[in-house]
């Protein structure tokens, strides 16, 4: 399924602008220096109005896989997280995969409980996303393969994000991309005006509980 929708490491490599920074992932491990986790933590701790960049190059010999042992921290914008294109002339699309199969059993949807009750396809869950933007905005996620989580990309009460040219598959019950304004309370109520101006385009999704979902006060 291809979507074009508008919903109504880590080492400091170079500086871009007065305060913005580029962080380049140099380690495909779960944590520590040079990893994606450390890059997100560094960028979150040093936000810039000009927007940071986290680059995930194709290191060494394929397959290029970042296999996580626990969820990554939510991303604080503005920032661009960008993967590398495949270096093979015969293969298009992302070269680097972010994989959650070390802590998500894709055959057991109970790893991904719903916000209010239940689990399984079409239950609204915000558990265990591959990448998440929560109560923030101005985040672009592009050119990554994201696989084996509950949700591929989560935008929760967040605004002005762009998710494009990603390959997202094998989610355990949740959506490939979820844009939601959930209030986070037990009754599952929604917020207003927080989940706005998000652009989702040119992604390929398959084997997900929902493909793309906009819900709970999203405009």
C-alpha atoms as an extended CHARMM CRD file, in Angstrom:
* protein
*
       219  EXT
         1         1  UNK       CA              0.0000000000        0.0000000000        0.0000000000  PROA      1               0.0000000000
         2         2  UNK       CA              1.4200000000        3.3950000000       -0.9970000000  PROA      2               0.0000000000
         3         3  UNK       CA              0.1950000000        6.4320000000        0.8550000000  PROA      3               0.0000000000
         4         4  UNK       CA              0.1740000000       10.1190000000        0.0470000000  PROA      4               0.0000000000
         5         5  UNK       CA             -1.9310000000       11.6420000000        2.8370000000  PROA      5               0.0000000000
         6         6  UNK       CA             -2.2330000000       14.9570000000        4.6000000000  PROA      6               0.0000000000
         7         7  UNK       CA             -3.9790000000       14.6020000000        7.9900000000  PROA      7               0.0000000000
         8         8  UNK       CA             -6.3250000000       17.8890000000        7.9960000000  PROA      8               0.0000000000
         9         9  UNK       CA             26.4630000000        7.5220000000       16.7340000000  PROA      9               0.0000000000
        10        10  UNK       CA             26.4640000000        9.4720000000       17.8550000000  PROA      10              0.0000000000
        11        11  UNK       CA             29.1330000000       11.9130000000       17.0510000000  PROA      11              0.0000000000
        12        12  UNK       CA             28.6710000000       15.5670000000       16.4120000000  PROA      12              0.0000000000
        13        13  UNK       CA             29.7290000000       15.7270000000       12.7970000000  PROA      13              0.0000000000
        14        14  UNK       CA             29.2170000000       19.2880000000       11.6160000000  PROA      14              0.0000000000
        15        15  UNK       CA             27.2540000000       22.3520000000       12.5290000000  PROA      15              0.0000000000
        16        16  UNK       CA             24.4560000000       23.6910000000       10.3550000000  PROA      16              0.0000000000
        17        17  UNK       CA             23.5300000000       27.2280000000       11.1870000000  PROA      17              0.0000000000
        18        18  UNK       CA             24.2300000000       28.9570000000       14.4500000000  PROA      18              0.0000000000
        19        19  UNK       CA             22.9130000000       26.2570000000       16.7560000000  PROA      19              0.0000000000
        20        20  UNK       CA             21.7480000000       23.2730000000       14.6920000000  PROA      20              0.0000000000
        21        21  UNK       CA             23.8410000000       20.1140000000       14.5850000000  PROA      21              0.0000000000
        22        22  UNK       CA             24.2390000000       16.9770000000       12.5010000000  PROA      22              0.0000000000
        23        23  UNK       CA             24.5670000000       13.6770000000       14.3720000000  PROA      23              0.0000000000
        24        24  UNK       CA             25.8010000000       10.7000000000       12.3590000000  PROA      24              0.0000000000
        25        25  UNK       CA             25.1040000000        7.1420000000       13.4830000000  PROA      25              0.0000000000
        26        26  UNK       CA             28.3330000000        5.1300000000       13.4280000000  PROA      26              0.0000000000
        27        27  UNK       CA             27.2850000000        2.1360000000       15.5390000000  PROA      27              0.0000000000
        28        28  UNK       CA             24.3400000000       -0.1840000000       14.8300000000  PROA      28              0.0000000000
        29        29  UNK       CA             24.2100000000       -1.3550000000       18.4610000000  PROA      29              0.0000000000
        30        30  UNK       CA             21.3060000000       -0.6830000000       20.7920000000  PROA      30              0.0000000000
        31        31  UNK       CA             22.9800000000        1.8590000000       23.0670000000  PROA      31              0.0000000000
        32        32  UNK       CA             26.1910000000        3.7550000000       23.6670000000  PROA      32              0.0000000000
        33        33  UNK       CA             28.3980000000        6.0670000000       21.6730000000  PROA      33              0.0000000000
        34        34  UNK       CA             27.5400000000        6.3800000000       17.9930000000  PROA      34              0.0000000000
        35        35  UNK       CA             24.1480000000        4.6350000000       18.1880000000  PROA      35              0.0000000000
        36        36  UNK       CA             20.7690000000        5.8720000000       17.0090000000  PROA      36              0.0000000000
        37        37  UNK       CA             19.5150000000        5.8860000000       20.6010000000  PROA      37              0.0000000000
        38        38  UNK       CA             22.3860000000        8.1350000000       21.6450000000  PROA      38              0.0000000000
        39        39  UNK       CA             21.8420000000       10.3870000000       18.6200000000  PROA      39              0.0000000000
        40        40  UNK       CA             18.1950000000       10.9390000000       19.5590000000  PROA      40              0.0000000000
        41        41  UNK       CA             19.1390000000       11.6150000000       23.1900000000  PROA      41              0.0000000000
        42        42  UNK       CA             21.8150000000       14.1130000000       22.1450000000  PROA      42              0.0000000000
        43        43  UNK       CA             19.4960000000       15.8900000000       19.7140000000  PROA      43              0.0000000000
        44        44  UNK       CA             16.6800000000       16.0040000000       22.2830000000  PROA      44              0.0000000000
        45        45  UNK       CA             19.0280000000       17.4660000000       24.8720000000  PROA      45              0.0000000000
        46        46  UNK       CA             20.2900000000       20.1250000000       22.4530000000  PROA      46              0.0000000000
        47        47  UNK       CA             17.2650000000       21.3640000000       20.5010000000  PROA      47              0.0000000000
        48        48  UNK       CA             17.7400000000       24.0080000000       17.8550000000  PROA      48              0.0000000000
        49        49  UNK       CA             15.2580000000       26.3500000000       16.2610000000  PROA      49              0.0000000000
        50        50  UNK       CA             17.1740000000       25.7430000000       13.0290000000  PROA      50              0.0000000000
        51        51  UNK       CA             16.5500000000       21.9960000000       13.2810000000  PROA      51              0.0000000000
        52        52  UNK       CA             19.0630000000       19.2200000000       13.9700000000  PROA      52              0.0000000000
        53        53  UNK       CA             19.7390000000       16.3140000000       11.6100000000  PROA      53              0.0000000000
        54        54  UNK       CA             20.3240000000       12.6540000000       12.4700000000  PROA      54              0.0000000000
        55        55  UNK       CA             21.8650000000       10.7120000000        9.6040000000  PROA      55              0.0000000000
        56        56  UNK       CA             21.8740000000        6.9160000000        9.4680000000  PROA      56              0.0000000000
        57        57  UNK       CA             24.3080000000        5.7880000000        6.7650000000  PROA      57              0.0000000000
        58        58  UNK       CA             24.7600000000        2.2860000000        5.3810000000  PROA      58              0.0000000000
        59        59  UNK       CA             27.7860000000        1.0100000000        7.2950000000  PROA      59              0.0000000000
        60        60  UNK       CA             29.8790000000       -1.9360000000        6.1350000000  PROA      60              0.0000000000
        61        61  UNK       CA             28.3520000000       -4.8960000000        4.3200000000  PROA      61              0.0000000000
        62        62  UNK       CA             24.5760000000       -5.3750000000        3.9930000000  PROA      62              0.0000000000
        63        63  UNK       CA             22.2070000000       -6.1090000000        5.6200000000  PROA      63              0.0000000000
        64        64  UNK       CA             22.2520000000       -2.7990000000        7.4990000000  PROA      64              0.0000000000
        65        65  UNK       CA             20.0880000000       -3.3890000000       10.5690000000  PROA      65              0.0000000000
        66        66  UNK       CA             19.7470000000       -1.5510000000       13.8680000000  PROA      66              0.0000000000
        67        67  UNK       CA             18.2730000000       -4.1710000000       16.1870000000  PROA      67              0.0000000000
        68        68  UNK       CA             16.8610000000       -2.6030000000       19.3360000000  PROA      68              0.0000000000
        69        69  UNK       CA             16.3760000000       -4.1800000000       22.7650000000  PROA      69              0.0000000000
        70        70  UNK       CA             13.8080000000       -1.6310000000       23.9900000000  PROA      70              0.0000000000
        71        71  UNK       CA             11.8600000000        1.3200000000       22.5610000000  PROA      71              0.0000000000
        72        72  UNK       CA             13.7530000000        4.4360000000       21.5250000000  PROA      72              0.0000000000
        73        73  UNK       CA             13.0260000000        7.6930000000       23.3660000000  PROA      73              0.0000000000
        74        74  UNK       CA             10.4040000000        9.9570000000       21.7670000000  PROA      74              0.0000000000
        75        75  UNK       CA             11.8830000000       12.4670000000       19.3280000000  PROA      75              0.0000000000
        76        76  UNK       CA             11.8870000000       16.1810000000       20.1090000000  PROA      76              0.0000000000
        77        77  UNK       CA             11.7290000000       18.4850000000       17.0960000000  PROA      77              0.0000000000
        78        78  UNK       CA             12.6860000000       20.2500000000       15.0400000000  PROA      78              0.0000000000
        79        79  UNK       CA             14.8660000000       17.4840000000       13.5890000000  PROA      79              0.0000000000
        80        80  UNK       CA             15.2630000000       15.4160000000       10.4430000000  PROA      80              0.0000000000
        81        81  UNK       CA             16.0000000000       11.6950000000       10.7990000000  PROA      81              0.0000000000
        82        82  UNK       CA             17.1570000000       10.3280000000        7.4810000000  PROA      82              0.0000000000
        83        83  UNK       CA             18.3770000000        6.9410000000        6.3430000000  PROA      83              0.0000000000
        84        84  UNK       CA             20.5580000000        6.0890000000        3.3780000000  PROA      84              0.0000000000
        85        85  UNK       CA             19.3080000000        5.0070000000       -0.0220000000  PROA      85              0.0000000000
        86        86  UNK       CA             20.1880000000        1.5060000000       -1.1670000000  PROA      86              0.0000000000
        87        87  UNK       CA             23.5970000000        1.4660000000       -2.8180000000  PROA      87              0.0000000000
        88        88  UNK       CA             22.5840000000       -1.2730000000       -5.2500000000  PROA      88              0.0000000000
        89        89  UNK       CA             21.6000000000       -0.0270000000       -8.6910000000  PROA      89              0.0000000000
        90        90  UNK       CA             18.9620000000       -2.7590000000       -8.9280000000  PROA      90              0.0000000000
        91        91  UNK       CA             17.3210000000       -1.9470000000       -5.5670000000  PROA      91              0.0000000000
        92        92  UNK       CA             15.4400000000        1.2130000000       -4.6960000000  PROA      92              0.0000000000
        93        93  UNK       CA             14.3680000000        2.3830000000       -1.2740000000  PROA      93              0.0000000000
        94        94  UNK       CA             15.8610000000        2.4900000000        2.2060000000  PROA      94              0.0000000000
        95        95  UNK       CA             19.1820000000        0.8080000000        2.9010000000  PROA      95              0.0000000000
        96        96  UNK       CA             18.9490000000        0.7810000000        6.7110000000  PROA      96              0.0000000000
        97        97  UNK       CA             16.3610000000       -1.0770000000        8.8070000000  PROA      97              0.0000000000
        98        98  UNK       CA             15.2820000000       -0.3800000000       12.3900000000  PROA      98              0.0000000000
        99        99  UNK       CA             14.1440000000       -3.7040000000       13.8730000000  PROA      99              0.0000000000
       100       100  UNK       CA             12.2400000000       -4.3750000000       17.1080000000  PROA      100             0.0000000000
       101       101  UNK       CA             12.1480000000       -8.1820000000       17.0450000000  PROA      101             0.0000000000
       102       102  UNK       CA             14.4880000000       -8.4770000000       20.0330000000  PROA      102             0.0000000000
       103       103  UNK       CA             11.6940000000       -7.2790000000       22.3310000000  PROA      103             0.0000000000
       104       104  UNK       CA              8.4820000000       -7.6440000000       20.2750000000  PROA      104             0.0000000000
       105       105  UNK       CA              7.1700000000      -11.1030000000       19.4150000000  PROA      105             0.0000000000
       106       106  UNK       CA              5.4430000000      -10.5220000000       16.1070000000  PROA      106             0.0000000000
       107       107  UNK       CA              3.3250000000      -13.6360000000       16.5660000000  PROA      107             0.0000000000
       108       108  UNK       CA              1.8830000000      -12.4120000000       19.8890000000  PROA      108             0.0000000000
       109       109  UNK       CA             -0.2810000000       -9.2860000000       19.6580000000  PROA      109             0.0000000000
       110       110  UNK       CA             -0.5170000000       -9.1090000000       23.4690000000  PROA      110             0.0000000000
       111       111  UNK       CA              2.8190000000       -7.2670000000       23.2930000000  PROA      111             0.0000000000
       112       112  UNK       CA              0.7910000000       -4.3490000000       21.9070000000  PROA      112             0.0000000000
       113       113  UNK       CA             -2.1880000000       -3.6610000000       24.2250000000  PROA      113             0.0000000000
       114       114  UNK       CA             -4.8230000000       -1.0980000000       23.3090000000  PROA      114             0.0000000000
       115       115  UNK       CA             -5.0320000000        2.2120000000       25.1280000000  PROA      115             0.0000000000
       116       116  UNK       CA             -8.3480000000        1.3600000000       26.7880000000  PROA      116             0.0000000000
       117       117  UNK       CA             -8.6920000000       -2.4110000000       26.3390000000  PROA      117             0.0000000000
       118       118  UNK       CA             -7.9020000000       -5.4070000000       24.1710000000  PROA      118             0.0000000000
       119       119  UNK       CA             -5.2100000000       -6.0180000000       21.6000000000  PROA      119             0.0000000000
       120       120  UNK       CA             -4.8790000000       -7.0880000000       17.9970000000  PROA      120             0.0000000000
       121       121  UNK       CA             -5.6110000000       -5.4970000000       14.6000000000  PROA      121             0.0000000000
       122       122  UNK       CA             -7.5870000000       -2.2340000000       14.6720000000  PROA      122             0.0000000000
       123       123  UNK       CA             -7.1360000000       -1.7250000000       18.4110000000  PROA      123             0.0000000000
       124       124  UNK       CA             -5.7740000000        1.7700000000       19.0640000000  PROA      124             0.0000000000
       125       125  UNK       CA             -2.3950000000        1.2240000000       20.6830000000  PROA      125             0.0000000000
       126       126  UNK       CA              0.5010000000        3.5910000000       21.2820000000  PROA      126             0.0000000000
       127       127  UNK       CA              2.7590000000        0.8560000000       22.6860000000  PROA      127             0.0000000000
       128       128  UNK       CA              6.2590000000        0.0980000000       21.4260000000  PROA      128             0.0000000000
       129       129  UNK       CA              6.5820000000        2.2320000000       18.2730000000  PROA      129             0.0000000000
       130       130  UNK       CA              9.6580000000        2.0920000000       16.0830000000  PROA      130             0.0000000000
       131       131  UNK       CA              9.9690000000        5.8940000000       16.1070000000  PROA      131             0.0000000000
       132       132  UNK       CA              7.7300000000        8.2800000000       18.0330000000  PROA      132             0.0000000000
       133       133  UNK       CA              7.0260000000       12.0020000000       18.2260000000  PROA      133             0.0000000000
       134       134  UNK       CA              5.1120000000       12.8100000000       21.4300000000  PROA      134             0.0000000000
       135       135  UNK       CA              3.9590000000       16.3070000000       22.4510000000  PROA      135             0.0000000000
       136       136  UNK       CA              6.3960000000       17.8700000000       19.9950000000  PROA      136             0.0000000000
       137       137  UNK       CA              6.5480000000       18.6990000000       16.2950000000  PROA      137             0.0000000000
       138       138  UNK       CA              8.5050000000       19.6450000000       13.1780000000  PROA      138             0.0000000000
       139       139  UNK       CA             10.0310000000       16.1820000000       12.8270000000  PROA      139             0.0000000000
       140       140  UNK       CA             10.7640000000       14.6070000000        9.4680000000  PROA      140             0.0000000000
       141       141  UNK       CA             11.4180000000       10.8440000000        9.2490000000  PROA      141             0.0000000000
       142       142  UNK       CA             12.5170000000        9.7280000000        5.8200000000  PROA      142             0.0000000000
       143       143  UNK       CA             14.0380000000        6.8440000000        3.9110000000  PROA      143             0.0000000000
       144       144  UNK       CA             14.0610000000        4.1790000000        6.6120000000  PROA      144             0.0000000000
       145       145  UNK       CA             12.8610000000        0.6010000000        6.7950000000  PROA      145             0.0000000000
       146       146  UNK       CA             10.9740000000        0.0900000000       10.0840000000  PROA      146             0.0000000000
       147       147  UNK       CA              9.9020000000       -3.4250000000       11.0100000000  PROA      147             0.0000000000
       148       148  UNK       CA              8.7290000000       -5.6720000000       13.8370000000  PROA      148             0.0000000000
       149       149  UNK       CA              7.2390000000       -3.1690000000       16.2950000000  PROA      149             0.0000000000
       150       150  UNK       CA              3.6720000000       -2.4870000000       17.4750000000  PROA      150             0.0000000000
       151       151  UNK       CA              3.5640000000        0.7380000000       15.4270000000  PROA      151             0.0000000000
       152       152  UNK       CA              6.0080000000        1.8320000000       12.7570000000  PROA      152             0.0000000000
       153       153  UNK       CA              5.8370000000        5.6060000000       13.3400000000  PROA      153             0.0000000000
       154       154  UNK       CA              3.7370000000        7.2720000000       16.0440000000  PROA      154             0.0000000000
       155       155  UNK       CA              2.7620000000       10.9590000000       16.0940000000  PROA      155             0.0000000000
       156       156  UNK       CA              0.9730000000       11.5790000000       19.4090000000  PROA      156             0.0000000000
       157       157  UNK       CA             -0.4210000000       15.0570000000       20.1500000000  PROA      157             0.0000000000
       158       158  UNK       CA              2.1960000000       16.3840000000       17.7370000000  PROA      158             0.0000000000
       159       159  UNK       CA              2.1680000000       18.7740000000       14.8100000000  PROA      159             0.0000000000
       160       160  UNK       CA              3.8390000000       19.7620000000       11.5460000000  PROA      160             0.0000000000
       161       161  UNK       CA              5.6120000000       16.4420000000       11.0490000000  PROA      161             0.0000000000
       162       162  UNK       CA              6.4780000000       14.7950000000        7.7580000000  PROA      162             0.0000000000
       163       163  UNK       CA              6.9290000000       11.0500000000        7.3010000000  PROA      163             0.0000000000
       164       164  UNK       CA              7.9520000000       10.1200000000        3.7700000000  PROA      164             0.0000000000
       165       165  UNK       CA              9.6440000000        7.4740000000        1.6370000000  PROA      165             0.0000000000
       166       166  UNK       CA              9.7190000000        4.8770000000        4.4100000000  PROA      166             0.0000000000
       167       167  UNK       CA              9.1890000000        1.1080000000        4.1170000000  PROA      167             0.0000000000
       168       168  UNK       CA              7.1470000000       -0.0510000000        7.1270000000  PROA      168             0.0000000000
       169       169  UNK       CA              6.0650000000       -3.6510000000        7.6740000000  PROA      169             0.0000000000
       170       170  UNK       CA              5.3590000000       -6.5020000000       10.0860000000  PROA      170             0.0000000000
       171       171  UNK       CA              3.7010000000       -4.5560000000       12.8730000000  PROA      171             0.0000000000
       172       172  UNK       CA              2.1670000000       -6.6400000000       15.6640000000  PROA      172             0.0000000000
       173       173  UNK       CA             -1.4270000000       -5.4240000000       15.6620000000  PROA      173             0.0000000000
       174       174  UNK       CA             -0.8400000000       -1.6610000000       15.4440000000  PROA      174             0.0000000000
       175       175  UNK       CA             -0.7500000000        0.7440000000       12.5230000000  PROA      175             0.0000000000
       176       176  UNK       CA              2.1270000000        1.2700000000       10.1540000000  PROA      176             0.0000000000
       177       177  UNK       CA              1.7750000000        5.0110000000       10.8460000000  PROA      177             0.0000000000
       178       178  UNK       CA             -0.4860000000        6.3750000000       13.5880000000  PROA      178             0.0000000000
       179       179  UNK       CA             -1.3090000000       10.0790000000       13.8950000000  PROA      179             0.0000000000
       180       180  UNK       CA             -3.4460000000       10.6620000000       16.9730000000  PROA      180             0.0000000000
       181       181  UNK       CA             -4.5120000000       13.2780000000       19.4630000000  PROA      181             0.0000000000
       182       182  UNK       CA             -5.2520000000       10.8420000000       22.3040000000  PROA      182             0.0000000000
       183       183  UNK       CA             -5.5250000000       12.6100000000       25.6560000000  PROA      183             0.0000000000
       184       184  UNK       CA             -3.8990000000        9.6570000000       27.4120000000  PROA      184             0.0000000000
       185       185  UNK       CA             -6.6610000000        9.1640000000       29.9820000000  PROA      185             0.0000000000
       186       186  UNK       CA             -8.4290000000        5.9440000000       30.8960000000  PROA      186             0.0000000000
       187       187  UNK       CA            -11.5770000000        6.8600000000       28.9780000000  PROA      187             0.0000000000
       188       188  UNK       CA             -9.6800000000        7.3590000000       25.7140000000  PROA      188             0.0000000000
       189       189  UNK       CA            -10.7770000000       10.9340000000       25.1290000000  PROA      189             0.0000000000
       190       190  UNK       CA             -9.2190000000       13.1550000000       22.4940000000  PROA      190             0.0000000000
       191       191  UNK       CA             -7.4570000000       16.4960000000       22.4450000000  PROA      191             0.0000000000
       192       192  UNK       CA             -8.1430000000       19.3590000000       20.0500000000  PROA      192             0.0000000000
       193       193  UNK       CA             -5.6550000000       21.3950000000       18.0340000000  PROA      193             0.0000000000
       194       194  UNK       CA             -2.5680000000       19.3680000000       19.0180000000  PROA      194             0.0000000000
       195       195  UNK       CA             -2.4510000000       16.7810000000       16.2290000000  PROA      195             0.0000000000
       196       196  UNK       CA             -2.4300000000       19.0180000000       13.1530000000  PROA      196             0.0000000000
       197       197  UNK       CA             -0.5600000000       19.7210000000        9.9030000000  PROA      197             0.0000000000
       198       198  UNK       CA              1.0640000000       16.2970000000        9.6020000000  PROA      198             0.0000000000
       199       199  UNK       CA              2.0600000000       15.1360000000        6.1220000000  PROA      199             0.0000000000
       200       200  UNK       CA              2.3930000000       11.4310000000        5.3090000000  PROA      200             0.0000000000
       201       201  UNK       CA              3.4520000000       10.6410000000        1.7500000000  PROA      201             0.0000000000
       202       202  UNK       CA              5.2440000000        8.1130000000       -0.4560000000  PROA      202             0.0000000000
       203       203  UNK       CA              5.4660000000        5.3780000000        2.1880000000  PROA      203             0.0000000000
       204       204  UNK       CA              5.0880000000        1.6590000000        1.4710000000  PROA      204             0.0000000000
       205       205  UNK       CA              3.2550000000       -0.3260000000        4.1630000000  PROA      205             0.0000000000
       206       206  UNK       CA              2.3990000000       -4.0030000000        4.4300000000  PROA      206             0.0000000000
       207       207  UNK       CA              1.5920000000       -6.5960000000        7.1080000000  PROA      207             0.0000000000
       208       208  UNK       CA              0.3390000000       -4.0270000000        9.6230000000  PROA      208             0.0000000000
       209       209  UNK       CA             -2.8210000000       -4.0870000000       11.7900000000  PROA      209             0.0000000000
       210       210  UNK       CA             -3.8770000000       -0.8190000000       10.1640000000  PROA      210             0.0000000000
       211       211  UNK       CA             -2.0090000000        0.7940000000        7.3090000000  PROA      211             0.0000000000
       212       212  UNK       CA             -2.2650000000        4.4940000000        8.1110000000  PROA      212             0.0000000000
       213       213  UNK       CA             -4.5310000000        5.7240000000       10.9140000000  PROA      213             0.0000000000
       214       214  UNK       CA             -5.5910000000        9.3000000000       11.7870000000  PROA      214             0.0000000000
       215       215  UNK       CA             -7.7080000000        9.4340000000       14.9320000000  PROA      215             0.0000000000
       216       216  UNK       CA             -8.7350000000       11.1630000000       18.1710000000  PROA      216             0.0000000000
       217       217  UNK       CA             -8.8450000000       14.8490000000       17.2970000000  PROA      217             0.0000000000
       218       218  UNK       CA             -6.4100000000       14.7090000000       14.3850000000  PROA      218             0.0000000000
       219       219  UNK       CA             -6.9970000000       17.4620000000       11.8330000000  PROA      219             0.0000000000
